[in-house]
Amino acid sequence: MLVLTACGLGGVNEPSPQSSDGQHADSGISASEAKERGVFTADYESQLKKANDPGRAVEIILSNLGSKSDTYEMRLEPSSAAVPLPAVVSLAAGASAVIRVNTEKPVEIHAFSRGRGADIADLIIR
């Protein structure tokens, strides 16, 4: 599940989680580690949440709640309403990133998961 909220958590472009021997664990994290981090045990999960609304600039937090690293493409409808910054974000399991949208119009934000190959989170900004 992908979460977009207002607080700046975790890092963008964080490395893949590492196993106990220090090697990259490309297969994801264990169920117990996912529970400790507060993430779900599904491979690819996300949620979008509006963080603030200080006028034109809206900040949302994108959080990877899945058990595997994923790359997300932020898509807007209508596409002419605004540009999300950044438009593409890679996150380790449990990591988060701030996405900024500068718009005066209502817009729908969709988070496309490259891992799942589908939109997995949506948010409407009015």
TIVO-579945 format. One record per residue: residue number from 1; x, y negated, z negated of N, C-alpha, C, CB in turn. Coordinates in steps of 0.05 Angstrom, whole numbers, m for minus. Each point is the difference from the previous one (the first is absolute). Glycine has a CB too. Layout:
BEGIN
<NUM; <X; Y; Z>; <X; Y; Z>; <X; Y; Z>; <X; Y; Z>>;
...
This chain:
BEGIN
<1; <17; 23; 0>; <m17; m23; 0>; <18; m24; 0>; <m37; 24; m24>>;
<2; <29; m45; 39>; <16; m24; 2>; <m13; m22; m15>; <17; 14; 45>>;
<3; <m3; m27; m63>; <m12; m22; m16>; <13; m26; 8>; <m9; 32; m38>>;
<4; <m7; m52; 44>; <9; m27; 5>; <m11; m16; m23>; <3; 5; 51>>;
<5; <15; m16; m68>; <m9; m16; m22>; <18; m25; m2>; <m17; 41; m25>>;
<6; <14; m58; 4>; <14; m25; m1>; <26; 0; m14>; <m43; m20; 1>>;
<7; <50; 40; m16>; <25; m1; m15>; <22; 12; 18>; <m24; 2; m45>>;
<8; <48; m12; 43>; <22; 11; 16>; <13; 23; m15>; <8; m45; 20>>;
<9; <m13; 69; m10>; <12; 24; m13>; <18; 13; 19>; <m40; 6; m28>>;
<10; <59; 9; 18>; <17; 17; 17>; <13; m15; 22>; <m29; 38; m12>>;
<11; <42; m23; 30>; <14; m14; 21>; <m9; 10; 28>; <38; m6; m30>>;
<12; <m35; m12; 49>; <m5; 7; 27>; <25; 14; 10>; <m32; m39; 8>>;
<13; <28; 59; 9>; <22; 15; 12>; <17; 14; m21>; <0; m33; 38>>;
<14; <m12; 43; m59>; <14; 15; m19>; <9; 27; 12>; <m26; m22; m38>>;
<15; <48; 33; 29>; <8; 26; 10>; <m19; 22; m8>; <47; m15; m1>>;
<16; <m45; 37; 15>; <m16; 23; m7>; <5; 9; m28>; <0; 15; 48>>;
<17; <m20; m3; m61>; <5; 10; m27>; <22; 20; 1>; <m48; m7; m13>>;
<18; <63; 10; m10>; <22; 19; 0>; <m7; 23; m19>; <33; m37; 10>>;
<19; <m23; 60; m3>; <m4; 23; m17>; <20; m1; m23>; <m16; 28; 39>>;
<20; <13; m9; m57>; <17; 0; m24>; <30; 3; 7>; <m38; 19; m26>>;
<21; <44; m8; 49>; <29; 3; 8>; <10; m24; 15>; <m7; 49; 1>>;
<22; <m9; m71; 1>; <8; m25; 13>; <m4; 0; 30>; <33; m4; m35>>;
<23; <m43; 25; 46>; <m6; 1; 29>; <m27; m11; 5>; <29; 40; 5>>;
<24; <m33; m51; 19>; <m26; m11; 7>; <m21; 23; 1>; <22; m38; 26>>;
<25; <m44; 33; m38>; <m21; 20; m1>; <m22; m7; 21>; <9; 9; m50>>;
<26; <m3; m4; 75>; <m18; m9; 22>; <m27; 14; m2>; <39; m8; 28>>;
<27; <m41; 30; m43>; <m25; 14; m1>; <m19; m13; m21>; <23; 42; 13>>;
<28; <m14; m64; m25>; <m18; m14; m19>; <9; 5; m29>; <m37; 4; 32>>;
<29; <19; m10; m50>; <5; 4; m29>; <m18; 22; m11>; <15; m48; m4>>;
<30; <m7; 58; m19>; <m16; 21; m12>; <m26; m11; m11>; <42; 26; m11>>;
<31; <m61; m9; 5>; <m25; m8; m12>; <4; m13; m27>; <m24; 36; 25>>;
<32; <43; m25; m41>; <5; m11; m26>; <12; m28; 2>; <6; 46; m19>>;
<33; <13; m50; 38>; <12; m26; 4>; <m21; m20; 10>; <44; 21; 9>>;
<34; <m62; m12; 9>; <m21; m18; 10>; <m18; m9; m23>; <1; 24; 44>>;
<35; <m7; m5; m62>; <m17; m7; m24>; <14; m20; m18>; <m21; 45; 3>>;
<36; <48; m41; m7>; <15; m18; m17>; <1; m28; 12>; <28; 38; m15>>;
<37; <m26; m40; 42>; <0; m26; 14>; <m27; m12; 3>; <40; 15; 24>>;
<38; <m61; 0; m30>; <m27; m10; 3>; <m10; 1; 28>; <9; m30; m38>>;
<39; <2; 48; 55>; <m9; 3; 27>; <m16; 25; 3>; <40; m25; 17>>;
<40; <m55; 27; 4>; <m16; 24; 5>; <18; 22; 10>; <m41; m27; 9>>;
<41; <31; 52; m8>; <17; 22; 9>; <m4; 6; 30>; <m3; 18; m45>>;
<42; <m15; m32; 59>; <m2; 4; 29>; <25; m12; 13>; <m51; m2; m2>>;
<43; <58; 13; 25>; <24; m10; 13>; <m2; m29; 8>; <7; 46; 17>>;
<44; <m29; m54; m5>; <m3; m28; 10>; <m26; m12; m11>; <27; 11; 42>>;
<45; <m25; m29; m61>; <m23; m13; m12>; <6; m30; m2>; <m13; 42; m26>>;
<46; <m8; m58; 29>; <5; m29; m3>; <m26; m15; m6>; <37; 4; 32>>;
<47; <m34; m29; m40>; <m23; m17; m6>; <9; m29; 4>; <m20; 33; m33>>;
<48; <1; m50; 42>; <6; m28; 3>; <m16; m16; m20>; <10; 6; 49>>;
<49; <2; m25; m63>; <m14; m18; m18>; <9; m28; 3>; <m5; 38; m33>>;
<50; <m14; m56; 32>; <6; m29; 2>; <12; m9; m26>; <m37; m7; 33>>;
<51; <59; m7; m32>; <14; m9; m24>; <m8; m27; m9>; <38; 28; 13>>;
<52; <m39; m47; 6>; <m6; m27; m7>; <m13; m14; 24>; <38; m2; m34>>;
<53; <m47; m22; 30>; <m13; m14; 22>; <6; m30; m4>; <m36; 35; 6>>;
<54; <61; m44; m4>; <7; m28; m5>; <m4; m18; 25>; <32; 16; m34>>;
<55; <m55; m12; 47>; <m4; m16; 25>; <5; 16; 24>; <12; m41; m25>>;
<56; <6; 31; 42>; <6; 14; 25>; <18; 24; m3>; <m6; m43; 22>>;
<57; <25; 42; m40>; <19; 21; m4>; <m11; 21; m19>; <38; m31; 9>>;
<58; <m41; 55; 0>; <m10; 22; m16>; <22; 21; m4>; <m48; m8; 16>>;
<59; <53; 16; m40>; <19; 21; m5>; <m14; 25; m9>; <35; m34; m13>>;
<60; <m26; 56; 24>; <m11; 26; m8>; <24; 18; m5>; <m43; m6; 27>>;
<61; <38; 26; m43>; <22; 19; m6>; <m7; 27; 13>; <11; m23; m44>>;
<62; <8; 33; 58>; <m2; 25; 13>; <15; 20; m17>; <m4; m20; 47>>;
<63; <m10; 40; m57>; <13; 20; m18>; <m4; 28; 12>; <m8; m29; m40>>;
<64; <30; 43; 42>; <m1; 28; 9>; <m7; 18; m24>; <34; m9; 37>>;
<65; <m58; 19; m37>; <m9; 17; m22>; <2; 29; 7>; <m31; m36; m14>>;
<66; <42; 42; 37>; <4; 28; 8>; <25; 12; m12>; <m23; m10; 43>>;
<67; <28; 35; m38>; <23; 14; m11>; <24; 0; 19>; <m31; 28; m27>>;
<68; <28; m40; 51>; <21; m1; 20>; <5; m29; 8>; <m11; 46; 16>>;
<69; <35; m51; m7>; <7; m26; 12>; <m17; m3; 25>; <47; 0; m19>>;
<70; <m54; m25; 26>; <m16; m5; 23>; <6; m28; 12>; <m37; 30; m18>>;
<71; <31; m34; 43>; <2; m25; 13>; <m28; m9; 8>; <47; 10; 17>>;
<72; <m53; m35; m23>; <m27; m11; 5>; <1; m23; 20>; <m14; 14; m46>>;
<73; <m5; m14; 64>; <m3; m22; 19>; <m25; m15; m8>; <23; 25; 38>>;
<74; <m19; m51; m43>; <m23; m17; m8>; <m13; m11; 25>; <22; m12; m45>>;
<75; <m48; 17; 48>; <m15; m9; 23>; <m23; m17; m8>; <13; 42; 25>>;
<76; <m18; m63; m11>; <m22; m19; m7>; <m21; 0; 22>; <32; m28; m26>>;
<77; <m57; 23; 18>; <m22; m4; 18>; <m15; m24; m9>; <m4; 50; 10>>;
<78; <0; m70; 7>; <11; m2; 27>; <30; m5; m2>; <m44; m17; 19>>;
<79; <59; 27; 1>; <29; m2; m1>; <9; m29; 3>; <3; 46; 19>>;
<80; <m20; m63; m9>; <8; m28; 4>; <m4; m16; m26>; <m13; 3; 48>>;
<81; <1; 9; m69>; <m6; m15; m25>; <24; m6; m16>; <m44; 22; 0>>;
<82; <65; m5; 1>; <23; m4; m17>; <21; 21; 7>; <m28; m19; m37>>;
<83; <52; 15; 25>; <21; 20; 3>; <9; 8; m28>; <15; m21; 45>>;
<84; <m15; 48; m50>; <9; 9; m27>; <31; 0; 0>; <m42; 28; m6>>;
<85; <53; m37; m16>; <29; 0; m3>; <8; 15; m25>; <3; m44; 24>>;
<86; <12; 66; m23>; <9; 12; 25>; <m23; 17; 13>; <47; 1; m19>>;
<87; <m44; 4; 44>; <m21; 15; 15>; <5; 30; m2>; <m5; m38; 31>>;
<88; <30; 47; m36>; <6; 28; m4>; <17; 3; m25>; <m1; 8; 50>>;
<89; <m7; 10; m68>; <13; 4; m25>; <4; 30; m5>; <m21; m42; m19>>;
<90; <46; 49; 10>; <6; 27; m8>; <3; 1; m30>; <24; 9; 44>>;
<91; <m38; 10; m56>; <0; 1; m30>; <4; 29; m9>; <m31; m39; m2>>;
<92; <47; 41; m19>; <4; 26; m13>; <m26; 5; m16>; <51; m5; m3>>;
<93; <m55; 30; m5>; <m23; 7; m16>; <0; m17; m26>; <m1; 47; 19>>;
<94; <m21; m59; m26>; <m2; m16; m24>; <10; m29; 3>; <5; 42; m24>>;
<95; <7; m49; 47>; <10; m27; 3>; <m22; m19; 12>; <46; 19; 7>>;
<96; <m41; m45; m10>; <m19; m20; 9>; <14; m23; 14>; <m31; 12; m37>>;
<97; <16; m27; 53>; <11; m24; 13>; <m22; m21; 3>; <34; 29; 25>>;
<98; <m26; m54; m26>; <m19; m22; 4>; <m3; m5; 30>; <13; m21; m45>>;
<99; <m38; 19; 54>; <m6; m8; 28>; <m14; m27; m1>; <m5; 49; 15>>;
<100; <14; m67; 1>; <m12; m27; 1>; <m16; m3; 26>; <38; m19; m29>>;
<101; <m62; 7; 26>; <m17; m6; 23>; <m8; m29; m2>; <m17; 49; 3>>;
<102; <23; m64; 17>; <m7; m29; 1>; <m23; m3; 19>; <48; m14; m10>>;
<103; <m72; 10; m1>; <m24; m2; 17>; <m21; m18; m12>; <9; 46; 17>>;
<104; <m24; m59; 0>; <m23; m15; m9>; <m26; 13; 8>; <27; m42; 3>>;
<105; <m25; 65; 12>; <m23; 14; 10>; <m3; 27; m15>; <5; m22; 45>>;
<106; <m29; 32; m46>; <m4; 28; m11>; <16; 19; 18>; <m46; m11; m18>>;
<107; <58; 31; 5>; <17; 19; 15>; <m2; 27; m14>; <31; m37; 16>>;
<108; <m30; 58; m1>; <2; 28; m10>; <28; 9; 2>; <m48; 10; 12>>;
<109; <59; 1; m33>; <28; 10; 0>; <m2; 30; m1>; <19; m41; m23>>;
<110; <m5; 54; 41>; <1; 30; 1>; <29; 8; m4>; <m40; 3; 30>>;
<111; <45; 17; m47>; <26; 11; m4>; <1; 27; 15>; <6; m23; m45>>;
<112; <10; 24; 65>; <4; 25; 16>; <23; 15; m11>; <m20; m21; 41>>;
<113; <16; 46; m50>; <21; 17; m10>; <12; 16; 23>; <m23; 3; m45>>;
<114; <49; m7; 49>; <14; 16; 21>; <2; 29; m9>; <26; m40; 14>>;
<115; <m25; 45; m41>; <1; 27; m10>; <m25; 16; 6>; <31; m16; m36>>;
<116; <m54; 3; 31>; <m25; 13; 5>; <m9; m3; 28>; <m12; m8; m47>>;
<117; <21; m14; 61>; <m8; m5; 27>; <m28; m12; 2>; <29; 38; 14>>;
<118; <m37; m53; m34>; <m27; m12; 0>; <m1; m24; m19>; <m20; 45; 11>>;
<119; <0; m62; m7>; <m6; m21; m19>; <m8; 14; m26>; <m14; m34; 36>>;
<120; <26; 26; m59>; <m7; 13; m25>; <m9; m20; m21>; <32; 36; 11>>;
<121; <m31; m62; m5>; <m9; m20; m19>; <m10; m24; 15>; <32; 17; m35>>;
<122; <m53; m30; 25>; <m12; m24; 12>; <m6; m20; m21>; <m19; 28; 37>>;
<123; <20; m53; m29>; <m7; m22; m18>; <m11; m23; 16>; <36; 14; m33>>;
<124; <m57; m27; 23>; <m12; m23; 14>; <7; m25; m16>; <m38; 28; 20>>;
<125; <49; m48; m7>; <5; m26; m12>; <m20; m19; 12>; <50; 9; m7>>;
<126; <m66; m22; m11>; <m20; m19; 9>; <9; m28; m4>; <m35; 33; m10>>;
